[in-house]
Amino acid sequence: MTVSIKFYYIFLVGSLIVFASCHEKDAASTPPVKAITVNMYKQDTTRLNALLRNMYAWYETKCTKGDFMPADPVANQDSFLGIDIDLHQKKLGQLKSSGFFSQGFVDNYNQIARMIDTSLQTGQTAWLVGDLSPFSTGADNWCDCQDNPDHYWETMSITITQSNDSSATLLWNWLGKDAYQVEAVKVEGAWKIAGMQGFRYANYAKMRTAQ
């Protein structure tokens, strides 16, 4: 073997050793970003599912039913002139103490109540005693349903349609029911309900102006 050929083989072997060494170093120093992301996503998925199921269990078993209920009419009064503020304050307290809702959700709920109360007091909207609320569709605001299976929160199907480190959008339903949308945000590391399909301020405002 000539000197030039020997030199070529020595150079080739040396280059391969250096390349392999650098590759192993890079691989060892690169964090498994993809694996961490997947594990975090799975953890958030579990927590979001638990949040939704636990919230509905609370709503069906512990929460005072009825939203934006009217104040009792006085004698010979044929229409309601405002909401029951005491009952509304009690409901706000339940929402806050439950631990399931963000402050933004509570504030929005309160704004809807105040808007309805003002609309009734000023006569912008008439709610006749004995009639369905003009701010109601006839369905439960919390599920957009009139009837529901027993313990539906245990078996309902939940799909996360959008999520990142701080917010998520979920759809849930049971067999034969249209999907219902809920939004969640992460507050100090914990997921909270931030919005619900049945409590859109703009929708209630439209009901007010449609009278």
C-alpha positions in Angstrom: 0.0 0.0 0.0 1.4 3.4 -1.0 1.9 6.2 1.4 -0.8 8.3 -0.1 -3.4 5.5 0.3 -2.3 4.9 3.9 -2.7 8.6 4.6 -6.2 8.6 3.0 -7.4 5.7 5.2 -5.9 7.3 8.3 -7.7 10.6 7.5 -11.1 8.8 6.8 -11.0 6.8 10.0 -10.1 9.9 12.1 -12.9 11.9 10.6 -15.5 9.2 11.4 -14.3 9.1 15.0 -14.6 12.9 15.4 -18.1 12.9 13.8 -19.4 10.1 16.0 -18.0 11.8 19.1 -19.7 15.2 18.3 -23.0 13.5 17.4 -23.1 11.7 20.8 -22.3 14.9 22.6 -25.1 16.8 20.9 -27.6 14.1 21.5 -26.7 13.9 25.1 -26.9 17.7 25.6 -30.3 18.1 23.8 -33.3 18.0 26.2 -36.2 15.7 25.2 -38.5 18.7 24.4 -41.1 16.6 22.6 -41.5 14.1 25.4 -41.9 16.9 28.0 -44.5 18.6 25.9 -46.5 15.4 25.5 -46.4 14.6 29.2 -47.6 18.2 30.1 -50.4 17.9 27.6 -51.6 14.6 29.1 -51.5 16.1 32.6 -53.5 19.1 31.5 -56.0 16.9 29.7 -56.6 14.9 32.9 -57.0 18.0 34.9 -59.4 19.7 32.5 -61.6 16.5 32.3 -61.7 16.4 36.1 -62.5 20.1 36.4 -65.5 19.7 34.0 -66.9 16.6 35.6 -66.4 17.8 39.2 -68.0 21.2 38.3 -71.1 19.6 36.9 -71.3 17.2 39.9 -71.2 20.3 42.1 -73.8 22.1 40.0 -76.3 19.2 40.1 -75.9 18.3 43.7 -74.9 21.4 45.7 -75.5 24.6 43.7 -78.7 26.6 44.1 -80.8 26.1 40.9 -82.0 29.0 38.8 -80.2 32.0 37.4 -81.2 35.6 37.5 -84.5 34.8 39.2 -87.1 37.6 39.6 -87.9 39.4 42.9 -91.3 38.5 44.3 -94.0 40.8 42.9 -96.0 43.0 45.2 -99.8 42.8 45.3 -101.6 43.4 42.0 -98.2 43.7 40.2 -98.5 42.0 36.8 -94.8 42.1 35.8 -91.5 41.6 37.5 -89.6 44.8 38.2 -86.1 43.3 38.9 -84.2 40.3 39.9 -83.9 38.8 43.4 -80.7 40.5 44.5 -80.3 38.5 47.7 -80.7 35.2 45.8 -78.2 36.5 43.2 -75.7 37.4 45.8 -76.0 33.9 47.3 -75.4 32.4 43.9 -72.3 34.6 43.4 -71.0 33.4 46.7 -71.5 29.8 45.7 -69.6 30.3 42.4 -66.7 31.9 44.2 -66.4 29.4 47.0 -66.7 26.4 44.7 -63.2 26.9 43.4 -64.2 25.9 39.9 -64.6 29.4 38.3 -62.2 32.2 37.3 -62.9 35.7 38.6 -63.7 36.6 35.0 -66.5 34.1 34.9 -68.0 35.4 38.1 -67.7 39.0 36.9 -69.4 38.1 33.6 -72.2 36.3 35.5 -72.7 39.4 37.7 -72.8 41.7 34.7 -75.5 39.7 33.0 -77.6 39.8 36.2 -77.1 43.6 36.6 -78.1 44.1 32.9 -81.3 42.1 33.3 -82.1 43.8 36.6 -81.7 47.3 35.0 -83.7 46.3 31.9 -86.6 45.1 34.0 -86.5 48.1 36.3 -86.5 50.7 33.5 -89.2 48.9 31.6 -87.0 48.2 28.6 -87.9 44.6 28.9 -91.3 43.3 30.3 -91.4 40.0 32.2 -95.1 39.2 33.0 -95.8 37.3 36.1 -96.5 33.7 35.2 -94.6 33.9 31.9 -91.2 32.4 31.0 -88.4 34.8 31.4 -87.7 36.8 28.3 -84.1 36.1 29.0 -84.5 32.3 28.8 -84.6 29.9 25.9 -86.5 27.4 28.0 -83.4 25.3 28.5 -80.9 25.0 31.4 -78.2 27.6 30.8 -75.6 25.2 32.2 -76.1 22.5 29.7 -78.5 23.9 27.0 -80.8 21.0 27.9 -84.2 20.4 29.5 -83.6 16.8 30.6 -80.5 14.9 31.3 -79.4 11.4 32.2 -78.7 10.6 35.9 -75.1 11.4 36.9 -74.3 12.5 33.3 -71.1 14.1 34.4 -69.6 10.7 35.0 -70.2 9.4 31.5 -70.3 12.5 29.2 -67.9 12.7 26.3 -65.4 15.5 26.5 -63.2 16.8 23.7 -60.5 19.5 24.0 -60.6 21.4 20.7 -57.9 24.0 21.5 -55.4 24.3 24.3 -52.1 25.8 25.2 -50.2 26.4 28.5 -52.8 28.9 29.8 -56.2 28.4 28.0 -58.4 25.7 26.6 -61.7 25.2 24.8 -63.7 22.1 25.5 -66.8 20.5 24.0 -68.9 18.0 25.9 -72.1 16.0 25.2 -73.8 12.8 25.8 -75.3 10.4 23.2 -77.9 12.3 21.2 -77.1 15.7 22.7 -75.6 18.7 20.8 -72.1 19.6 22.0 -71.9 22.4 24.6 -68.8 24.6 24.7 -66.8 25.6 27.8 -63.6 27.7 28.0 -61.0 27.3 30.7 -58.0 29.3 31.8 -55.1 28.4 34.1 -54.9 30.6 37.2 -51.8 30.2 39.4 -51.3 26.7 38.1 -54.9 25.5 38.4 -57.5 25.3 35.6 -60.7 27.3 36.1 -63.9 27.6 34.1 -63.7 31.0 32.3 -66.7 30.9 30.0 -69.7 28.8 29.2 -72.0 28.6 26.1 -75.1 29.4 28.2 -73.6 32.6 29.7 -72.6 34.9 26.8 -73.3 38.5 27.7 -74.0 39.4 24.1 -76.7 36.8 23.8 -78.6 38.1 26.9 -78.2 41.7 25.5 -79.9 40.6 22.3 -82.8 39.1 24.3 -83.2 42.4 26.0 -83.3 44.5 22.8 -85.5 42.0 21.0 -88.5 42.9 23.2 
